[in-house]
Every structure is written in C-alpha cells, then in structure tokens.
Amino acid sequence: MIANPVRARLLRGEASFGVMAFEFFTPGLAPTLAAAGAEFVLLDMEHSGLGIEGVKAQCAFARAAGIVPMVRIPAAQAALVPPVLDAGALGIMMPLVESAAQARALVAACRYRPQGRRGLAFSVAHDAYAGGDPAAKMAAANDAVLTIALVESEAGVAAAAEIAAVPGLDMLWLGHFDLSDSLGIPGRFADPRYRQAAADLRAAAQAAGKPLGWVAGDGAEAAAALGAGFRCLCIGHEVVVLRNALSAAFATARAATPGEGSPGLGGLP
C-alpha cells in the first residue's frame, strides 16, 4: 500500500528536508536528490511552466528513487488538485491560502470520503497501476497525502490561526518573498513588519500543533530555521543550489595563481 514517510515523520513532531524544483525536470533529478540525502522533492507548477505530463514523470522517478514527490499547484483552486494526485503526488501545496474556506477546499480535494470528496480512479499512477481492494487503497491514500497551505500574504497571516485549525490540514508553509511584497517591502526580510508577520505565522502553527515549512537559502539557514521552530525545510531550489555551488567553485579556482599548484594532488594531469 502507498505510504508517505515524510508525512508520518512530520506528524510525529520530527523534521524533514528536501529540495524545491523549478527547472531541471530530467530522469536524473530525483535519484540525484536522493543520493544527496533529500527526503522529498517539491515540484513547482506555479512559476516553472511544469505541466501534468512532467509532474507524472517526476512523481514516478521520485517514488522509484525512494523520495516523496510533492507538488505546488499553480493557483489556489481546489479543482487543480485531482489530476496531480492521480499522477502520483503524495503532497499538495496550495499557494496564496488566505482563508479557512480555502484550506477546507484543499483538504476535501485531497481526501476520499468520508474525510473529503476526492474522485475515485484506480489502477493508475497514484496506486502504481496495481489491483486490490479500493477501500483499502482509499484509506491508505488518506493517510499518505500531505496537505500544505502556503501562507504568503498579509491577509493569510491575519487568518493563520483559522487556517491552521482546519481539520485534515497538515502543515503551513511560509512564502517569504510574496509575504514581504504584500507588506509593501519586497525582499526586505530584516524589516520589523516582515519579522512580525513571520513570527505571527510561526505562533499560529505552533498553537495548532501543526508543522511549519520554508525554503531556506542554504544549509545554515535551514539549521537556523529548525531552531526557530520550522520542521519541513527545502534547501533552496535546484537552480540556486547549482548556481551557488558553481559560483563558489569558480571563485576558488580563479583565486589560484597559475603554475603554483601542488603537483602531488591526485587526479591532476
């Protein structure tokens, strides 16, 4: 039966780490992330142009690699959820959640009855094309799909306590860039107004006993966020990770003086 170890870990009060993906949707993405120690990949449909066929392929690659595929749908519309779930996603992030009603709609789209109203289709990608008892599959899927409300506006923070209280909603996620923009201070994360809004969101999640997620810039930021109460963390997105790693490597290489290296280094010609 289908299972989601990331959801299980988060609901036990533990932490989970992964990577958000915007661009490099190749067969090698998920195995590379798995080899690096990622527990999940969060596939972006909102800003990347990724379509349902790409989602279906990446979910299959992720599940084969042993990591959990999750998807940010392109808009706060519950009608966008069913095909993504049937393609094999084990987590759904709805962007720009600003009300408990939107959170309830997300949960309903992600859960089979009686917990929601997800439509039934079997022997497709989400159940690995296998046969078996439909009722058992429905129960397993209800236990597996992670529901995530992306809170990224002043209005969303104001409603965060009500959003977090929605039964079946598993997690809140801080959308820091859009939140700062909604406050009129885009990218100014040291501004007291942004810091207060982020603190209010953390408090709402903690009061409801719900985990909180965030995309950290690097491992050091993720470690600091873990200490601040976040429990589901992406280490950047894959474009930024690659760019930053190459920038550091090129800077190190270009800082050397030609002809003054050590001839004893292994692998040198």
Residue pairs with C-beta under 8 A, 6 or more apart in sequence:
1 136
1 137
1 140
2 90
2 126
2 127
2 128
2 137
2 140
2 141
2 144
3 140
3 143
3 144
4 68
4 90
4 91
4 143
4 144
4 145
4 146
5 39
5 68
6 16
6 18
6 39
6 40
6 68
6 70
6 90
6 91
6 146
6 232
7 68
7 90
7 91
7 143
7 144
7 145
7 146
7 170
9 15
9 16
9 39
10 16
10 146
10 170
10 171
10 211
10 231
10 232
11 170
11 211
13 231
14 231
15 226
15 231
15 232
15 233
16 39
16 40
16 231
16 232
16 233
17 37
17 38
17 39
17 222
17 232
17 233
17 234
17 235
18 33
18 38
18 39
18 40
18 41
18 42
18 67
18 68
18 70
18 232
18 233
18 234
18 235
19 33
19 38
19 41
19 42
19 234
19 235
19 236
19 237
19 238
19 241
20 41
20 42
20 44
20 72
20 215
20 234
20 236
20 237
20 238
21 29
21 41
21 42
21 43
21 44
21 48
21 58
21 237
21 238
22 44
22 47
22 48
22 237
22 238
22 239
23 48
23 238
23 239
24 238
24 239
24 242
25 43
25 48
25 50
25 54
25 57
25 58
27 57
27 61
29 41
29 58
29 61
29 238
30 41
30 58
30 61
30 62
30 64
30 65
30 67
30 69
31 61
31 65
33 41
33 65
33 67
33 238
34 65
34 66
34 67
38 67
38 235
39 67
39 68
40 62
40 67
40 68
40 69
40 70
40 91
41 58
41 62
41 67
41 68
41 69
41 70
42 70
42 71
42 72
42 91
42 93
42 234
43 50
43 55
43 58
43 59
43 69
43 70
43 71
43 72
43 89
44 50
44 71
44 72
44 237
45 51
45 55
45 71
45 72
45 73
45 74
45 84
46 72
46 73
46 74
46 75
46 95
50 58
52 83
52 84
52 87
55 71
55 84
55 87
55 88
55 89
56 87
56 88
56 125
58 69
59 69
59 71
59 87
59 88
59 89
59 90
59 125
60 88
60 125
62 68
62 69
63 69
63 88
63 90
63 128
68 90
68 91
68 146
69 88
69 89
69 90
69 91
70 89
70 90
70 91
70 92
70 93
70 146
70 148
71 84
71 89
71 91
71 92
71 93
72 93
72 94
72 95
72 150
73 80
73 81
73 84
73 92
73 93
73 94
73 95
74 80
74 95
75 95
75 96
76 94
76 95
76 96
76 97
76 98
76 102
78 94
78 105
78 106
78 108
78 109
79 109
81 92
81 94
81 106
81 109
81 110
82 109
82 118
82 119
84 92
85 92
85 109
85 110
85 118
85 126
85 141
85 145
86 121
86 124
86 125
86 126
87 125
87 126
88 125
88 126
89 126
89 145
90 144
90 145
90 146
91 145
91 146
91 147
91 148
92 106
92 109
92 110
92 145
92 146
92 147
92 148
93 148
93 149
93 150
93 173
94 102
94 103
94 106
94 148
94 149
94 150
95 150
95 152
95 175
96 150
96 152
96 153
96 156
96 175
96 178
97 103
97 106
97 149
97 150
97 151
97 156
97 163
98 151
98 153
98 155
98 156
98 159
99 159
99 162
99 163
100 159
100 162
100 163
100 165
100 166
102 149
102 163
103 149
103 163
103 166
103 169
104 166
106 147
106 149
106 169
107 115
107 116
107 147
107 166
107 167
107 168
107 169
108 116
108 117
108 118
109 116
109 117
109 118
110 116
110 118
110 145
110 147
110 168
111 117
111 118
111 142
111 145
111 168
112 118
112 120
112 138
112 139
112 141
112 142
113 138
115 142
115 168
116 142
116 168
118 141
120 134
120 138
122 132
122 134
122 137
123 129
123 130
123 131
126 141
127 137
127 141
146 170
146 171
147 168
147 169
147 170
147 171
148 170
148 171
148 172
148 173
148 213
149 163
149 164
149 169
149 171
149 172
149 173
150 173
150 175
151 157
151 160
151 163
151 172
151 173
151 174
151 175
151 179
151 201
152 174
152 175
152 176
152 177
152 178
152 179
152 182
153 175
153 178
153 179
153 182
154 179
154 182
154 183
154 197
155 182
156 163
156 179
157 179
157 197
157 200
157 201
157 204
160 172
160 200
160 201
160 204
160 205
161 204
161 207
161 208
163 169
163 172
163 204
164 172
164 204
164 205
164 207
164 208
164 210
165 208
169 210
170 210
170 211
171 205
171 210
171 211
171 212
171 213
171 232
172 201
172 204
172 205
172 210
172 211
172 212
172 213
173 212
173 213
173 214
173 232
174 198
174 201
174 202
174 212
174 213
174 214
174 230
176 189
176 194
176 198
176 214
176 215
177 186
177 187
179 194
179 197
179 198
180 186
180 187
180 188
180 189
180 191
180 194
183 191
183 193
183 194
183 197
185 191
185 193
185 194
188 194
189 195
201 212
202 212
202 228
202 229
202 230
205 211
205 212
205 229
206 212
206 229
211 230
211 231
211 232
212 229
212 230
212 231
212 232
213 230
213 231
213 232
213 233
213 234
214 225
214 230
214 232
214 233
214 234
215 233
215 234
215 236
215 237
216 222
216 224
216 225
216 233
216 234
216 235
216 236
217 236
217 240
218 235
218 236
218 244
219 235
222 233
222 235
225 233
226 233
235 241
236 244
261 268
